[in-house]
Amino acid sequence: MARAARSGRIITAGSGLAAGRAAMAGLAPLLAMWRARRATRRALARLTPALLADIGLDAAAAAAEARKPFWRV
């Protein structure tokens, strides 16, 4: 085992791996949300004016939403 010079923490061989797994576990829901947002915006871009009117949007509002990148709310 090695001791970190400044913090006094003990660093083991698996500690970096556990941190990486934790980071990936937290990233999965974010990636799923981004994927769903992208799919929803693509579907919105394909709607006809009649369908847009049914959901209370006009073509300009739908186009503006569809142009947003997936990470933007």
Secondary structure, DSSP 4 states (H G I P E B T S, - for coil): -EE-TTT--EE-TTHHHHHHHHHHHHHHHHHHHHHHHHHHHHHHHT--HHHHHHTT--HHHHHHHHHS-TT--
